[in-house]
């Protein structure tokens, strides 16, 4: 292409036209020579430029036009793939534009907008190429637009209410969740005062003073420390909320962002928890009072007996009477608790026989609860009485020749009713002969360990029970796949009434391991516990035995 000639003919695909003198020279002067951006003629057959204006070779950092035209690398784009694809698209469509990274002569990269126009000169294919450098302002505008779109996506899809106010407290933005939370139609909150969402009891001048205080010293924080916050819907109803505040400046104007979370269900759960805690505290107080009254009665009886033991001839009879009195007291207490509980169980069995009303299903459900509660109270009573007998020194170890495998199997059969759906007990016994131990205490230890393993394990889990005898010691290990115990709670497990924090919702007295520990003291045994929350618990009991033939 020779822009100085007056008879040059340009053929653009797909339209052919002719520029007549004297306009070609003028157009070349305006569109090519004086252009402030890169303008060059690219020969598709040669694969390189045949002509470039001064602004073009200077933009690409070449020392001259000749240096550009004779560059042996002949590489415009930082990657040849996109450049060739762009050239092919321009050849087929006539005109093509795209953003492109261009490699300068000095090796640096230039971000530019490329426009390629297909044309034919003397029946030879060319591209008229224009490169316009992208300014930092354009890049910043594009990045800002992307940032705004990301912000709008997060703001609109947030699952908490978000409200933005200006310094005077006028709502300038509210996401969809906030509008639904307060019961307003879309865009209805915009332009309203933030006090519109505050109940009358906490609104008005008081809230305005709080807002003014925050505006004076804005900081990211939570509202309502040590007090409950309430919000008001459009229909006037009030509900509890948690509110966090943040802020930002736009053109030196302060804007406050409120993040609002409806905590109605949380408050209801807290109230229910407090009510249950108060009920438990009341029951504990009543139980402690009963224990104190009976202890006082027992102490009074002991005092009377001690006063009557002045003569040596009556000492033995007085001790016998005291022992008999203790036995009668325990029997009376057990009878007085069990008799009404047995009556309740009998009544539930009778009520189940009358399914005549349409409320029978509800009655059956309550009856099942009564039965479970009665059984639970019986277990509690047994544990309390066991603790009393232990602490009074009335339990002694009486070792006899014991078939340990048989005792283990009988105990496992007895606790089968405690299993949940899919729970199994796996046995592994290695005791070739009899051992000398107290069968009653060993049985109670096994029952406690197995019931705990089943109680604190979920459905479809396995409890492993291993027992082996060697070198004068019996080792019993019970391993479950239950909730486990944290290291902090393990330090207090053998204290009376202590329960781990992760099992407070499961019935229990906190006496099982205490009782096991006391039984082991009587037999000279030890206990070791290994546990990991969410994995399970392994309890190992070691008992010495006297047996001259088992080994």
C-alpha positions in Angstrom: 0.0 0.0 0.0 1.4 3.4 -1.0 -0.6 6.1 0.6 1.2 8.8 -1.4 -0.1 7.5 -4.8 -3.2 9.1 -6.0 -4.7 6.0 -7.6 -4.5 3.4 -4.9 -7.4 1.0 -4.8 -8.5 -0.7 -1.4 -10.6 -3.8 -1.6 -12.3 -4.6 1.8 -14.1 -8.0 2.2 -16.9 -8.5 1.6 -17.5 -5.0 -0.1 -15.4 -3.6 -2.9 -15.0 0.2 -3.2 -12.7 2.7 -4.9 -11.3 5.9 -3.4 -10.7 8.6 -6.1 -8.2 11.4 -6.1 -7.5 13.6 -4.4 -8.9 11.9 -1.2 -6.4 9.0 -0.7 -3.5 11.2 0.2 -5.7 13.2 2.6 -7.2 10.1 4.2 -3.8 8.5 4.6 -2.5 11.7 6.3 -5.4 11.7 8.8 -5.9 8.0 9.5 -2.4 6.8 9.3 0.4 9.3 9.6 -1.2 11.5 12.3 -2.8 8.7 14.3 -1.8 8.7 17.9 -2.1 4.9 18.2 -0.5 2.0 16.4 -1.6 1.7 12.8 0.0 -1.0 10.5 -0.6 -3.0 7.4 -0.2 -6.8 8.1 0.5 -9.1 5.1 -1.3 -12.4 5.8 0.8 -14.2 3.3 4.1 -12.8 4.6 3.0 -13.1 8.2 4.3 -9.7 9.2 3.8 -6.0 8.8 4.8 -4.2 5.6 4.1 -0.7 6.9 3.7 0.9 10.4 3.2 4.5 11.3 5.6 6.4 13.6 3.3 6.2 16.6 3.1 2.4 16.1 6.8 1.6 16.1 7.4 4.0 19.0 4.6 2.4 21.0 6.3 -1.0 20.6 9.7 0.5 21.6 11.4 -0.1 18.2 14.2 2.3 17.3 12.7 2.8 13.8 10.0 1.6 11.4 12.7 -0.4 9.5 13.7 -2.2 12.7 10.1 -3.3 13.2 9.6 -4.4 9.6 12.8 -6.4 9.6 12.5 -7.9 13.1 13.5 -11.6 12.6 11.2 -12.8 15.5 8.1 -11.5 13.8 6.1 -11.9 17.0 3.4 -9.5 18.0 1.4 -11.2 20.7 2.9 -12.6 23.9 1.3 -15.9 22.8 1.1 -16.8 19.1 -2.1 -18.8 19.5 -4.5 -16.0 20.3 -2.9 -13.7 17.6 -3.3 -16.2 14.8 -6.8 -17.0 15.9 -7.7 -13.3 15.9 -6.2 -13.0 12.4 -8.3 -15.9 11.1 -11.5 -14.5 12.6 -10.8 -11.1 10.9 -10.2 -12.9 7.6 -13.6 -14.6 7.8 -15.7 -11.9 9.3 -14.0 -8.8 7.8 -13.6 -7.0 11.2 -12.5 -8.3 14.6 -11.6 -6.6 17.9 -10.2 -8.1 21.2 -8.0 -7.3 24.2 -4.5 -8.5 23.5 -1.1 -8.7 25.3 1.5 -7.3 22.9 5.2 -7.9 23.4 7.4 -4.8 22.9 10.8 -4.8 21.3 12.4 -4.5 24.8 10.6 -7.6 26.1 7.9 -5.8 28.2 4.2 -6.5 27.7 1.6 -4.0 26.6 -2.1 -4.5 27.3 -3.9 -3.1 24.2 -7.2 -3.1 22.4 -6.7 -4.6 18.9 -8.9 -3.9 15.9 -8.2 -5.9 12.7 -9.9 -5.1 9.4 -9.5 -7.4 6.4 -8.7 -5.9 3.0 -7.2 -6.8 -0.3 -4.6 -4.8 -2.1 -3.8 -5.8 -5.7 -5.6 -9.1 -4.9 -3.3 -9.8 -2.0 -4.8 -10.4 1.6 -3.9 -7.8 4.2 -5.1 -6.7 7.7 -5.3 -3.1 8.8 -4.2 -3.4 12.4 -4.9 -0.7 15.1 -3.6 -1.1 18.6 -4.8 1.2 21.4 -3.0 1.1 24.7 -5.4 0.4 27.6 -5.0 3.0 30.3 -4.8 2.3 34.0 -8.1 4.1 34.4 -9.8 1.7 32.1 -8.3 -1.3 34.0 -9.4 0.3 37.3 -12.9 0.8 36.0 -13.2 -2.8 34.9 -11.8 -4.1 38.2 -14.2 -1.8 40.0 -17.1 -3.1 38.0 -16.1 -6.7 38.9 -15.8 -5.8 42.5 -19.2 -4.2 42.5 -20.7 -7.3 41.0 -19.1 -9.5 43.5 -20.3 -7.3 46.3 -23.8 -7.3 45.0 -23.8 -11.1 44.7 -22.7 -11.5 48.3 -25.0 -8.7 49.6 -28.1 -10.1 47.8 -27.6 -13.8 48.7 -26.6 -13.3 52.4 -28.7 -15.3 54.9 -28.7 -12.6 57.5 -30.3 -9.2 57.3 -27.9 -6.4 56.1 -28.9 -2.7 56.3 -26.8 0.3 55.3 -27.5 3.7 56.8 -25.9 7.1 56.3 -24.8 9.3 59.1 -28.3 10.8 59.8 -29.7 7.3 60.1 -31.5 7.1 56.7 -31.6 3.6 55.2 -29.8 3.7 51.8 -29.6 0.0 51.2 -31.2 -3.3 52.5 -30.8 -6.8 51.2 -33.7 -9.0 50.4 -33.3 -11.1 53.6 -33.6 -7.9 55.7 -36.8 -6.9 53.9 -38.3 -10.3 54.5 -37.1 -10.4 58.1 -38.9 -7.2 58.9 -41.9 -7.9 56.7 -41.5 -5.1 54.2 -42.0 -5.1 50.4 -38.9 -4.8 48.2 -37.4 -1.3 48.3 -39.9 -0.2 50.9 -37.2 0.3 53.5 -35.1 2.7 51.4 -35.3 6.2 52.5 -36.8 5.3 55.9 -35.2 6.1 59.3 -33.5 3.2 61.0 -35.6 4.0 64.2 -38.6 2.6 62.2 -37.2 -0.9 63.0 -36.6 -0.2 66.7 -39.5 -0.9 69.2 -41.0 2.1 71.0 -39.5 1.1 74.3 -36.0 1.3 72.9 -36.5 3.9 70.1 -36.8 7.6 69.9 -34.2 9.9 71.4 -32.4 7.1 73.2 -31.6 5.2 70.0 -30.6 8.5 68.3 -28.1 9.2 71.1 -26.6 5.8 70.7 -26.4 6.3 66.9 -24.7 9.7 67.4 -22.2 8.1 69.8 -21.3 5.5 67.3 -21.0 8.1 64.5 -18.6 10.0 66.7 -16.4 7.0 67.3 -17.2 4.3 64.7 -15.8 0.9 65.3 -16.6 -2.7 64.4 -18.5 -4.2 67.3 -21.6 -6.0 68.5 -24.6 -4.2 69.9 -26.5 -4.9 73.1 -23.6 -6.2 75.3 -25.1 -7.9 78.4 -28.7 -7.0 77.4 -31.3 -8.3 75.0 -32.0 -6.4 71.8 -35.5 -6.3 70.2 -36.5 -5.4 66.6 -39.9 -4.4 65.3 -41.6 -5.7 62.1 -43.9 -3.7 59.9 -46.9 -5.3 61.5 -45.7 -4.1 64.9 -44.6 -7.5 66.3 -41.3 -7.6 68.1 -38.6 -10.3 68.0 -35.2 -10.7 69.6 -32.1 -10.1 67.4 -28.3 -10.0 67.5 -26.8 -7.0 65.8 -23.2 -6.4 64.7 -22.1 -3.0 63.3 -19.4 -2.1 60.9 -18.7 1.1 58.8 -17.1 2.5 55.8 -16.4 5.9 54.2 -17.5 6.9 50.7 -16.4 10.3 49.5 -15.7 11.2 53.1 -19.3 10.4 54.1 -19.8 7.9 56.9 -22.0 4.8 56.3 -23.0 2.3 58.9 -23.6 -1.4 58.1 -25.9 -3.4 60.4 -25.8 -7.2 60.3 -29.1 -8.5 61.9 -29.8 -12.1 63.0 -33.2 -13.3 64.3 -32.5 -15.3 67.5 -36.1 -16.2 68.4 -35.3 -19.9 68.4 -32.1 -19.4 70.4 -33.9 -17.5 73.1 -36.7 -20.1 73.4 -34.0 -22.8 73.8 -32.3 -20.7 76.5 -35.5 -20.3 78.4 -36.3 -24.0 78.2 -32.7 -24.8 79.3 -33.1 -22.4 82.3 -36.4 -24.0 83.2 -35.0 -27.5 83.1 -32.0 -26.4 85.1 -34.2 -24.9 87.8 -36.3 -28.0 87.9 -33.2 -30.2 88.4 -31.9 -27.8 91.1 -35.2 -28.0 92.9 -35.2 -31.8 92.7 -31.6 -31.9 94.0 -32.6 -29.6 96.9 -35.5 -31.9 97.8 -33.3 -34.9 97.6 -30.6 -33.3 99.7 -33.3 -32.3 102.3 -34.6 -35.9 102.5 -31.1 -37.2 102.9 -30.4 -34.6 105.6 -33.6 -35.6 107.4 -32.9 -39.3 107.3 -29.3 -38.7 108.3 -30.5 -36.6 111.3 -32.9 -39.4 112.3 -30.1 -42.0 112.0 -27.7 -39.8 114.0 -30.3 -39.4 116.7 -30.8 -43.2 116.8 -27.0 -43.7 117.1 -26.8 -41.2 119.9 -29.5 -43.0 121.8 -27.8 -46.3 121.3 -24.4 -44.9 122.4 -26.0 -43.7 125.6 -27.3 -47.2 126.3 -23.9 -48.8 125.8 -22.6 -47.8 129.2 -22.5 -51.3 130.5 -20.2 -53.8 128.9 -22.7 -56.6 129.1 -25.1 -54.7 126.9 -22.5 -53.5 124.3 -22.8 -56.5 122.0 -26.6 -56.4 122.1 -26.6 -52.7 121.3 -24.4 -53.2 118.3 -26.6 -56.0 117.1 -29.7 -53.8 117.5 -27.9 -51.0 115.6 -27.0 -53.3 112.7 -30.6 -54.6 112.6 -31.9 -51.0 112.7 -29.6 -50.1 109.7 -30.9 -53.2 107.8 -34.5 -52.3 108.5 -33.9 -48.7 107.4 -32.4 -49.8 104.1 -35.1 -52.4 103.5 -37.8 -49.8 104.5 -36.4 -47.2 102.1 -36.2 -49.7 99.3 -39.7 -51.0 99.9 -41.2 -47.5 100.3 -39.7 -46.4 97.0 -40.4 -49.6 95.0 -43.9 -50.2 96.2 -45.5 -47.1 94.6 -43.2 -47.5 91.5 -44.4 -51.1 91.1 -48.0 -49.8 91.4 -47.3 -47.3 88.6 -45.9 -50.0 86.3 -49.0 -52.2 87.0 -51.3 -49.3 86.2 -49.6 -48.6 82.9 -50.0 -52.3 81.9 -53.8 -52.0 82.7 -54.3 -48.8 80.9 -52.8 -50.3 77.7 -55.7 -52.8 77.7 -58.3 -50.0 77.1 -57.7 -48.7 73.6 -61.2 -47.4 73.2 -60.7 -43.7 72.7 -59.1 -41.9 69.8 -56.4 -40.5 72.1 -55.0 -44.0 72.8 -51.8 -43.5 70.8 -51.0 -40.4 72.9 -51.8 -42.3 76.1 -49.5 -45.2 75.1 -46.7 -42.8 74.4 -47.1 -41.2 77.9 -47.4 -44.6 79.5 -44.1 -45.6 77.9 -42.5 -42.5 79.3 -43.9 -43.3 82.8 -42.5 -46.8 82.6 -39.1 -45.6 81.5 -39.0 -43.0 84.3 -40.0 -45.6 86.9 -37.2 -48.0 85.7 -34.8 -45.1 85.7 -35.7 -44.1 89.3 -35.3 -47.8 90.4 -31.7 -47.7 88.9 -31.0 -44.4 90.7 -32.2 -45.9 94.0 -30.0 -49.0 93.5 -27.0 -46.8 92.9 -27.7 -44.6 95.9 -28.1 -47.7 98.1 -24.9 -49.2 96.8 -23.0 -46.0 97.6 -24.5 -46.0 101.1 -23.5 -49.6 101.7 -20.0 -49.0 100.4 -19.4 -45.9 102.5 -20.8 -47.6 105.6 -18.3 -50.5 105.1 -21.0 -53.1 104.8 -19.6 -54.6 101.6 -16.7 -57.0 101.8 -14.9 -59.0 99.2 -15.6 -62.7 99.5 -13.5 -64.5 97.0 -14.5 -68.0 95.9 -13.5 -70.3 93.1 -15.1 -68.6 90.1 -15.7 -69.7 86.5 -15.0 -66.3 85.0 -16.0 -67.1 81.3 -19.4 -68.5 82.5 -20.0 -65.4 84.7 -19.1 -63.1 81.7 -21.5 -64.9 79.4 -24.3 -64.7 82.0 -23.8 -61.0 82.5 -23.8 -60.3 78.8 -27.0 -62.2 78.5 -28.5 -60.1 81.3 -27.7 -56.7 79.6 -29.0 -57.7 76.2 -32.2 -55.7 76.9 -30.1 -52.5 77.1 -28.9 -52.8 73.5 -30.0 -50.2 70.9 -30.9 -51.1 67.4 -28.1 -52.9 65.7 -25.8 -52.9 68.7 -23.7 -56.1 69.3 -21.4 -57.3 72.0 -18.3 -59.2 70.9 -16.6 -61.6 73.5 -13.0 -62.7 73.7 -12.3 -64.9 76.7 -8.9 -66.4 77.7 -9.2 -67.9 81.2 -8.4 -71.6 81.2 -9.3 -72.3 84.8 -11.2 -71.0 87.8 -10.0 -67.9 89.7 -10.6 -66.8 93.3 -12.7 -63.7 93.2 -15.9 -62.3 94.6 -18.5 -63.2 91.9 -21.0 -60.6 93.1 -18.6 -57.7 92.9 -17.1 -58.8 89.5 -20.7 -59.1 88.1 -21.6 -55.6 89.3 -18.4 -54.2 87.7 -19.2 -55.9 84.4 -22.8 -54.7 84.4 -21.7 -51.1 85.0 -19.1 -51.2 82.3 -21.3 -52.9 79.7 -24.4 -50.6 80.5 -22.2 -47.5 80.1 -20.7 -48.8 76.8 -24.2 -49.5 75.4 -25.7 -46.3 76.8 -23.1 -43.9 75.3 -22.8 -45.7 72.0 -25.0 -45.2 69.0 -27.0 -47.6 67.0 -25.3 -50.2 64.8 -22.1 -50.1 66.9 -20.1 -52.9 68.5 -19.0 -53.2 72.2 -15.9 -55.5 72.6 -15.5 -57.3 75.9 -12.1 -59.1 76.5 -11.1 -61.1 79.6 -7.9 -62.9 80.1 -6.1 -64.5 83.1 -2.3 -64.6 83.3 0.4 -64.2 86.0 -2.0 -64.1 88.9 -4.1 -61.2 87.4 -7.5 -61.0 85.6 -7.6 -58.3 82.9 -11.1 -57.2 81.7 -11.3 -54.7 78.9 -14.5 -53.1 77.6 -14.2 -51.1 74.4 -17.0 -49.1 72.8 -17.5 -46.8 69.8 -19.4 -44.1 71.7 -19.2 -40.4 72.2 -15.9 -40.5 74.1 -14.7 -38.3 76.9 -12.5 -35.2 76.7 -9.1 -35.2 78.5 -10.4 -32.5 80.9 -13.4 -34.6 82.0 -11.4 -37.7 82.4 -9.6 -36.2 85.4 -12.9 -36.2 87.4 -14.7 -39.3 86.1 -14.3 -41.3 89.4 -15.9 -38.6 91.6 -19.4 -39.0 92.8 -22.2 -37.5 90.7 -19.7 -36.2 88.1 -20.8 -36.5 84.4 -18.9 -35.5 81.3 -20.2 -32.4 79.6 -20.9 -34.1 76.3 -23.4 -36.6 77.8 -25.6 -34.3 79.9 -28.6 -35.1 77.6 -28.3 -38.9 78.4 -29.8 -40.2 81.6 -27.4 -41.2 84.4 -26.4 -40.5 88.0 -22.6 -40.1 87.7 -22.1 -42.9 90.3 -21.2 -45.9 88.0 -17.5 -45.4 87.8 -17.3 -44.2 91.4 -18.9 -47.5 92.6 -16.6 -49.5 90.3 -13.6 -47.8 91.8 -14.7 -48.6 95.4 -15.4 -52.2 94.5 -11.9 -52.4 93.0 -10.4 -51.0 96.2 -12.1 -53.8 98.1 -10.5 -56.4 95.8 -7.1 -54.7 95.4 -7.7 -54.0 91.7 -7.0 -51.1 89.4 -8.8 -49.3 86.6 -7.4 -47.5 83.5 -9.4 -45.5 81.0 -8.5 -44.3 77.5 -11.0 -42.2 75.5 -11.2 -39.8 72.6 -14.2 -37.7 71.8 -16.2 -39.0 68.8 -14.1 -42.2 68.6 -14.9 -44.2 71.7 -13.8 -45.3 75.2 -11.7 -48.3 76.4 -11.8 -49.2 80.1 -9.4 -51.8 81.5 -9.9 -53.4 84.9 -7.1 -55.4 86.5 -7.8 -57.8 89.5 -5.3 -59.9 91.4 -6.5 -63.4 92.2 -5.3 -66.2 94.4 -5.2 -69.5 92.5 -2.4 -72.0 92.9 -3.5 -74.2 90.0 -4.8 -71.8 87.3 -1.3 -70.9 86.1 
